[in-house]
Amino acid sequence: MKHYLIILQAVIVILCFPVFYFFGTSASPLHSFVFSFLAYWFFIAFGSTAVVIFDQKAAVQLKEYFQIPRKKILILINFIPSAAVLFIVFLPALQNIHVRLFSTVLVIALFNGTFEEIFWRGLVLSKYASSAGFLAVSTCLFGIYHFAFLLLPLKYQGGAPNLVGGAVFMGLIWLIVSRYTKNILYSIFAHILVNCFTFSGLFVDNQLL
């Protein structure tokens, strides 16, 4: 099936809503956040592995996105969202961030940034790099997935517009830069930084630790 990857992404997004709802209504705020991510990571890790195993062409293309990047100056654009979130979210919460909190956040950010960039950028570009339409659909699905976080008993700075709109904006930046540099390593690093900063603020605002 030519467009199986977009279908797979849509199925995973749909699955996330009942899963997040279940944990959001049956677990503490911290556990609902962690367990929801664990389920989501399982979905995208399983999906990514299946793609790599059964679509050798996509697997070969994906490897190219871990090579030395082209147009290296564009890589810096990846880190614009990181800088923005650093000043808007992380620094104002810095005095309330302790070692245990940041260590927990760092582990979550490492897994999430890596898994998401491989699944939402690397694999998508390996299949649809020349199709603006499919790239747009995938980016929209990435944004829609973030609505599932509203089912968790947490408050977010800026509410749904920032949560979903920010994800779409950042995802679009990382997708465009990765496409033109033929590299996702730097989008992974940028994504991890953004997650570190935003999750730190989220943990402080919701007193999760």
C-alpha atoms as a printed R data frame, in Angstrom:
    type eleno elety resid chain resno      x      y      z
1   ATOM     1    CA   MET     A     1  0.000  0.000  0.000
2   ATOM     2    CA   LYS     A     2  1.617  3.205 -1.198
3   ATOM     3    CA   HIS     A     3  0.346  5.500  1.539
4   ATOM     4    CA   TYR     A     4  0.475  3.090  4.473
5   ATOM     5    CA   LEU     A     5  2.680  5.390  6.575
6   ATOM     6    CA   ILE     A     6  0.118  8.203  6.696
7   ATOM     7    CA   ILE     A     7 -2.567  5.649  7.562
8   ATOM     8    CA   LEU     A     8 -0.320  4.256 10.305
9   ATOM     9    CA   GLN     A     9  0.206  7.735 11.725
10  ATOM    10    CA   ALA     A    10 -3.526  8.418 11.682
11  ATOM    11    CA   VAL     A    11 -4.269  5.123 13.459
12  ATOM    12    CA   ILE     A    12 -1.700  5.876 16.165
13  ATOM    13    CA   VAL     A    13 -3.142  9.363 16.690
14  ATOM    14    CA   ILE     A    14 -6.630  7.885 17.058
15  ATOM    15    CA   LEU     A    15 -5.396  5.235 19.508
16  ATOM    16    CA   CYS     A    16 -3.774  7.874 21.694
17  ATOM    17    CA   PHE     A    17 -7.092  9.512 22.591
18  ATOM    18    CA   PRO     A    18 -8.707  6.571 24.455
19  ATOM    19    CA   VAL     A    19 -5.341  5.659 25.991
20  ATOM    20    CA   PHE     A    20 -4.736  9.178 27.298
21  ATOM    21    CA   TYR     A    21 -8.342  9.388 28.490
22  ATOM    22    CA   PHE     A    22 -7.967  6.120 30.384
23  ATOM    23    CA   PHE     A    23 -4.811  7.187 32.176
24  ATOM    24    CA   GLY     A    24 -6.120 10.718 32.637
25  ATOM    25    CA   THR     A    25 -9.151  9.463 34.527
26  ATOM    26    CA   SER     A    26 -7.562  6.578 36.429
27  ATOM    27    CA   ALA     A    27 -4.087  7.755 37.473
28  ATOM    28    CA   SER     A    28 -2.459 10.646 39.285
29  ATOM    29    CA   PRO     A    29 -1.333 13.618 37.171
30  ATOM    30    CA   LEU     A    30  2.291 12.424 37.175
31  ATOM    31    CA   HIS     A    31  1.446  8.799 36.415
32  ATOM    32    CA   SER     A    32 -1.074  9.763 33.734
33  ATOM    33    CA   PHE     A    33  1.623 11.816 32.008
34  ATOM    34    CA   VAL     A    34  4.267  9.097 32.201
35  ATOM    35    CA   PHE     A    35  2.011  6.140 31.352
36  ATOM    36    CA   SER     A    36  0.457  7.981 28.402
37  ATOM    37    CA   PHE     A    37  3.903  8.679 27.006
38  ATOM    38    CA   LEU     A    38  4.959  5.063 27.508
39  ATOM    39    CA   ALA     A    39  1.948  3.855 25.518
40  ATOM    40    CA   TYR     A    40  2.550  6.443 22.806
41  ATOM    41    CA   TRP     A    41  6.247  5.507 22.558
42  ATOM    42    CA   PHE     A    42  5.291  1.859 22.229
43  ATOM    43    CA   PHE     A    43  2.971  2.717 19.336
44  ATOM    44    CA   ILE     A    44  5.498  4.779 17.400
45  ATOM    45    CA   ALA     A    45  8.460  2.506 18.203
46  ATOM    46    CA   PHE     A    46  6.485 -0.535 17.035
47  ATOM    47    CA   GLY     A    47  5.297  1.337 13.952
48  ATOM    48    CA   SER     A    48  8.786  2.618 13.100
49  ATOM    49    CA   THR     A    49 10.292 -0.844 13.518
50  ATOM    50    CA   ALA     A    50  7.643 -2.383 11.275
51  ATOM    51    CA   VAL     A    51  8.299  0.212  8.571
52  ATOM    52    CA   VAL     A    52 12.062 -0.366  8.673
53  ATOM    53    CA   ILE     A    53 11.630 -4.146  8.530
54  ATOM    54    CA   PHE     A    54  9.018 -4.358  5.778
55  ATOM    55    CA   ASP     A    55  9.974 -1.356  3.642
56  ATOM    56    CA   GLN     A    56 13.650 -1.685  2.784
57  ATOM    57    CA   LYS     A    57 13.591  1.344  0.516
58  ATOM    58    CA   ALA     A    58 12.314  3.523  3.344
59  ATOM    59    CA   ALA     A    59 14.943  2.020  5.671
60  ATOM    60    CA   VAL     A    60 17.735  2.944  3.251
61  ATOM    61    CA   GLN     A    61 16.350  6.458  2.821
62  ATOM    62    CA   LEU     A    62 16.048  6.880  6.580
63  ATOM    63    CA   LYS     A    63 19.753  6.084  7.042
64  ATOM    64    CA   GLU     A    64 20.610  8.984  4.755
65  ATOM    65    CA   TYR     A    65 19.030 11.366  7.247
66  ATOM    66    CA   PHE     A    66 21.688 10.405  9.797
67  ATOM    67    CA   GLN     A    67 24.575 11.381  7.508
68  ATOM    68    CA   ILE     A    68 26.539 14.635  7.375
69  ATOM    69    CA   PRO     A    69 23.961 17.359  6.726
70  ATOM    70    CA   ARG     A    70 23.736 19.488  3.614
71  ATOM    71    CA   LYS     A    71 23.319 23.281  3.834
72  ATOM    72    CA   LYS     A    72 24.652 23.301  7.379
73  ATOM    73    CA   ILE     A    73 23.743 26.926  8.038
74  ATOM    74    CA   LEU     A    74 20.045 25.946  7.964
75  ATOM    75    CA   ILE     A    75 20.618 23.671 10.965
76  ATOM    76    CA   LEU     A    76 20.617 26.731 13.224
77  ATOM    77    CA   ILE     A    77 16.953 27.323 12.390
78  ATOM    78    CA   ASN     A    78 16.163 24.081 14.239
79  ATOM    79    CA   PHE     A    79 17.133 25.730 17.504
80  ATOM    80    CA   ILE     A    80 14.996 28.877 17.259
81  ATOM    81    CA   PRO     A    81 12.065 27.182 19.077
82  ATOM    82    CA   SER     A    82 14.506 25.895 21.718
83  ATOM    83    CA   ALA     A    83 15.743 29.418 22.429
84  ATOM    84    CA   ALA     A    84 12.185 30.773 22.593
85  ATOM    85    CA   VAL     A    85 11.010 28.104 25.050
86  ATOM    86    CA   LEU     A    86 14.175 28.583 27.126
87  ATOM    87    CA   PHE     A    87 13.315 32.216 27.825
88  ATOM    88    CA   ILE     A    88  9.530 31.921 27.950
89  ATOM    89    CA   VAL     A    89  9.113 28.715 29.980
90  ATOM    90    CA   PHE     A    90 12.325 27.357 31.457
91  ATOM    91    CA   LEU     A    91 14.091 30.391 32.934
92  ATOM    92    CA   PRO     A    92 10.985 31.721 34.764
93  ATOM    93    CA   ALA     A    93 10.596 28.290 36.418
94  ATOM    94    CA   LEU     A    94 14.309 27.740 37.048
95  ATOM    95    CA   GLN     A    95 14.283 28.481 40.768
96  ATOM    96    CA   ASN     A    96 11.756 25.671 41.308
97  ATOM    97    CA   ILE     A    97 13.583 23.095 39.213
98  ATOM    98    CA   HIS     A    98 15.574 20.629 41.307
99  ATOM    99    CA   VAL     A    99 17.839 17.744 40.337
100 ATOM   100    CA   ARG     A   100 15.209 15.005 40.637
101 ATOM   101    CA   LEU     A   101 12.711 16.938 38.550
102 ATOM   102    CA   PHE     A   102 15.184 17.788 35.804
103 ATOM   103    CA   SER     A   103 16.584 14.253 35.727
104 ATOM   104    CA   THR     A   104 13.085 12.848 35.208
105 ATOM   105    CA   VAL     A   105 12.304 15.425 32.551
106 ATOM   106    CA   LEU     A   106 15.590 14.763 30.759
107 ATOM   107    CA   VAL     A   107 14.884 11.025 30.461
108 ATOM   108    CA   ILE     A   108 11.397 11.687 29.081
109 ATOM   109    CA   ALA     A   109 12.751 14.306 26.676
110 ATOM   110    CA   LEU     A   110 15.499 12.016 25.368
111 ATOM   111    CA   PHE     A   111 13.060  9.240 24.513
112 ATOM   112    CA   ASN     A   112 10.352 11.521 23.169
113 ATOM   113    CA   GLY     A   113 12.569 13.731 21.048
114 ATOM   114    CA   THR     A   114 14.317 10.758 19.475
115 ATOM   115    CA   PHE     A   115 11.240  8.615 18.840
116 ATOM   116    CA   GLU     A   116  9.140 11.471 17.487
117 ATOM   117    CA   GLU     A   117 11.741 12.807 15.080
118 ATOM   118    CA   ILE     A   118 12.381  9.371 13.632
119 ATOM   119    CA   PHE     A   119  8.676  8.619 13.273
120 ATOM   120    CA   TRP     A   120  7.244 12.028 12.334
121 ATOM   121    CA   ARG     A   121 10.143 13.455 10.357
122 ATOM   122    CA   GLY     A   122 12.682 10.788  9.382
123 ATOM   123    CA   LEU     A   123 10.287  8.119  8.131
124 ATOM   124    CA   VAL     A   124  7.907 10.624  6.584
125 ATOM   125    CA   LEU     A   125 10.725 12.256  4.634
126 ATOM   126    CA   SER     A   126 12.016  8.855  3.578
127 ATOM   127    CA   LYS     A   127  8.631  8.203  1.946
128 ATOM   128    CA   TYR     A   128  7.194 11.587  0.979
129 ATOM   129    CA   ALA     A   129 10.074 14.094  0.725
130 ATOM   130    CA   SER     A   130  8.845 15.256 -2.687
131 ATOM   131    CA   SER     A   131  5.150 15.476 -1.746
132 ATOM   132    CA   ALA     A   132  4.155 18.715 -0.013
133 ATOM   133    CA   GLY     A   133  0.631 17.370  0.457
134 ATOM   134    CA   PHE     A   134  1.645 14.299  2.434
135 ATOM   135    CA   LEU     A   135  4.156 16.293  4.460
136 ATOM   136    CA   ALA     A   136  1.376 18.727  5.372
137 ATOM   137    CA   VAL     A   137 -1.000 15.907  6.344
138 ATOM   138    CA   SER     A   138  1.651 14.316  8.553
139 ATOM   139    CA   THR     A   139  2.386 17.641 10.263
140 ATOM   140    CA   CYS     A   140 -1.332 18.159 10.896
141 ATOM   141    CA   LEU     A   141 -1.609 14.679 12.404
142 ATOM   142    CA   PHE     A   142  1.338 15.481 14.649
143 ATOM   143    CA   GLY     A   143 -0.545 18.554 15.856
144 ATOM   144    CA   ILE     A   144 -3.828 16.670 16.310
145 ATOM   145    CA   TYR     A   145 -2.065 14.093 18.475
146 ATOM   146    CA   HIS     A   146 -1.274 16.852 20.982
147 ATOM   147    CA   PHE     A   147 -4.998 17.386 21.620
148 ATOM   148    CA   ALA     A   148 -4.823 14.078 23.514
149 ATOM   149    CA   PHE     A   149 -2.802 15.823 26.226
150 ATOM   150    CA   LEU     A   150 -5.902 17.851 27.078
151 ATOM   151    CA   LEU     A   151 -7.392 14.600 28.395
152 ATOM   152    CA   LEU     A   152 -4.777 14.465 31.151
153 ATOM   153    CA   PRO     A   153 -5.380 16.246 34.491
154 ATOM   154    CA   LEU     A   154 -2.753 18.895 33.756
155 ATOM   155    CA   LYS     A   155 -2.694 22.594 33.001
156 ATOM   156    CA   TYR     A   156 -0.620 23.977 30.145
157 ATOM   157    CA   GLN     A   157  0.817 27.446 29.676
158 ATOM   158    CA   GLY     A   158 -1.286 29.103 27.006
159 ATOM   159    CA   GLY     A   159 -3.775 26.226 26.965
160 ATOM   160    CA   ALA     A   160 -4.719 24.311 23.832
161 ATOM   161    CA   PRO     A   161 -3.611 26.997 21.320
162 ATOM   162    CA   ASN     A   162 -0.026 26.913 22.580
163 ATOM   163    CA   LEU     A   163 -0.014 23.151 23.115
164 ATOM   164    CA   VAL     A   164 -1.255 22.248 19.639
165 ATOM   165    CA   GLY     A   165 -0.209 25.316 17.678
166 ATOM   166    CA   GLY     A   166  3.287 25.184 19.119
167 ATOM   167    CA   ALA     A   167  3.618 21.523 18.163
168 ATOM   168    CA   VAL     A   168  2.523 22.208 14.574
169 ATOM   169    CA   PHE     A   169  4.831 25.219 14.262
170 ATOM   170    CA   MET     A   170  7.867 23.424 15.654
171 ATOM   171    CA   GLY     A   171  7.102 20.231 13.752
172 ATOM   172    CA   LEU     A   172  6.888 22.220 10.525
173 ATOM   173    CA   ILE     A   173 10.225 23.939 11.177
174 ATOM   174    CA   TRP     A   174 11.969 20.647 11.937
175 ATOM   175    CA   LEU     A   175 10.396 19.004  8.903
176 ATOM   176    CA   ILE     A   176 11.446 21.768  6.503
177 ATOM   177    CA   VAL     A   177 14.987 22.005  7.852
178 ATOM   178    CA   SER     A   178 15.395 18.221  7.862
179 ATOM   179    CA   ARG     A   179 14.177 18.050  4.277
180 ATOM   180    CA   TYR     A   180 16.624 20.631  2.984
181 ATOM   181    CA   THR     A   181 19.600 19.489  5.061
182 ATOM   182    CA   LYS     A   182 18.886 15.774  4.537
183 ATOM   183    CA   ASN     A   183 19.531 15.274  8.248
184 ATOM   184    CA   ILE     A   184 17.343 14.695 11.325
185 ATOM   185    CA   LEU     A   185 20.061 14.488 13.979
186 ATOM   186    CA   TYR     A   186 19.909 18.192 14.696
187 ATOM   187    CA   SER     A   187 16.128 18.229 14.797
188 ATOM   188    CA   ILE     A   188 16.389 15.421 17.364
189 ATOM   189    CA   PHE     A   189 18.739 17.546 19.487
190 ATOM   190    CA   ALA     A   190 16.480 20.585 19.127
191 ATOM   191    CA   HIS     A   191 13.383 18.544 19.974
192 ATOM   192    CA   ILE     A   192 15.057 17.151 23.103
193 ATOM   193    CA   LEU     A   193 15.955 20.669 24.233
194 ATOM   194    CA   VAL     A   194 12.424 21.940 23.648
195 ATOM   195    CA   ASN     A   195 10.989 19.004 25.592
196 ATOM   196    CA   CYS     A   196 13.439 19.548 28.453
197 ATOM   197    CA   PHE     A   197 12.429 23.174 28.774
198 ATOM   198    CA   THR     A   198  8.678 22.737 28.292
199 ATOM   199    CA   PHE     A   199  8.366 19.632 30.467
200 ATOM   200    CA   SER     A   200 10.341 21.337 33.239
201 ATOM   201    CA   GLY     A   201  7.848 24.202 33.216
202 ATOM   202    CA   LEU     A   202  4.951 21.743 33.041
203 ATOM   203    CA   PHE     A   203  6.240 19.787 36.040
204 ATOM   204    CA   VAL     A   204  6.689 22.991 38.058
205 ATOM   205    CA   ASP     A   205  3.301 24.453 37.105
206 ATOM   206    CA   ASN     A   206  1.504 21.212 38.010
207 ATOM   207    CA   GLN     A   207  3.708 20.341 41.005
208 ATOM   208    CA   LEU     A   208  4.327 16.870 39.615
209 ATOM   209    CA   LEU     A   209  7.504 16.301 41.646
